[in-house]
Each structure stands twice: as C-alpha cells, then as structure tokens.
C-alpha cells in the first residue's frame, strides 16, 4: 500500500476519503464481525462506508470457508437496486490483504467520483 500512500491528497476522490481513514473503517468492520455472535450457519454483513448511491460492505461467511472460498468479502453494491457491482474476497486478514482491500475501496470511490 505504500505506493498508494504516496498519492497526493488532491488525488483523493472525496476530500475526507484518505487511505488511512478507509483502512480504519475496514478494520472496525472486521472487529465488529469478529466480536459478534458466532453463527456458523449464517453470513454476517457490516456496512463499511457509503459512496453516494453505493455501499461498501464486509461480509464474513464461515460456510464459504468450508467450500474453499474466501470467508471475507468486500462488496460494492448499488443502494438503488441492490445489485453487486464489484467484490473482493480474502482468506486471511493480514497486512497485504488489508492493503488490497483499502485499494479496492479507494478505487471504487475514485470510479464513483469520475462517474459523477
């Protein structure tokens, strides 16, 4: 993520949307899921941020892990029709995957900004 941190503040799609802020929002969503009740039967979802008419949410699905799929999924969804626009999944919540998740959200915010 160091190459992303080198971007100038003026490159941010929204003035308040910094890479550190995105990282903190993702970590808080992860902790919220981890601190929640352990229900291995159901997927749990937390909204990370809202970007205009889009939501970025983090889902933990223990059943996905048993099928060999990533148990954590960041999804970019339309709030108007609920359609999934893009997603990013990972198995372990390590530094590299966190950096990739931050980049995913930053790119989504940047695309949202250029569309409007």
WOCORUR-V106199 format. One record per backbone hydrogen bond with DSSP energy under -1.0 kcal/mol. NH is the residue of the N-H (numbers start at 1). CO is the residue of the C=O. E is the energy in kcal/mol with one decimal. If there is no record, write none. Layout:
[[NH CO E] [NH CO E]]
This chain:
[[5 1 -2.2] [6 2 -1.0] [7 4 -1.8] [11 8 -1.9] [12 9 -1.5] [17 14 -1.9] [18 16 -1.2] [22 18 -2.4] [23 19 -2.5] [24 20 -2.5] [25 21 -2.2] [26 22 -2.4] [27 23 -2.6] [28 24 -2.6] [29 25 -2.0] [30 26 -2.4] [31 27 -2.6] [32 28 -2.4] [33 29 -2.1] [34 30 -2.7] [35 31 -2.5] [39 37 -1.2] [44 60 -2.4] [46 58 -2.4] [48 56 -3.2] [49 56 -1.4] [51 54 -3.0] [54 51 -2.0] [55 77 -2.7] [56 49 -2.9] [57 75 -2.3] [58 46 -3.1] [59 73 -2.6] [60 44 -2.7] [61 71 -2.8] [65 61 -1.2] [66 62 -1.4] [68 65 -1.5] [69 64 -2.7] [72 90 -1.8] [73 59 -2.3] [74 88 -3.3] [75 57 -2.6] [76 86 -3.0] [77 55 -2.8] [78 83 -2.5] [79 53 -3.3] [82 78 -1.5] [85 76 -3.5] [86 76 -1.4] [88 74 -2.4] [90 72 -2.1] [94 92 -1.5] [98 94 -2.5] [99 95 -2.3] [100 96 -2.1] [101 97 -2.3] [102 98 -2.5] [103 99 -2.3] [104 100 -2.2] [105 101 -2.2] [106 102 -2.8] [107 103 -2.7] [108 104 -2.1] [109 105 -2.6] [110 106 -2.4] [111 107 -2.8] [112 108 -2.5] [113 109 -2.3] [114 110 -2.1] [115 111 -1.5]]
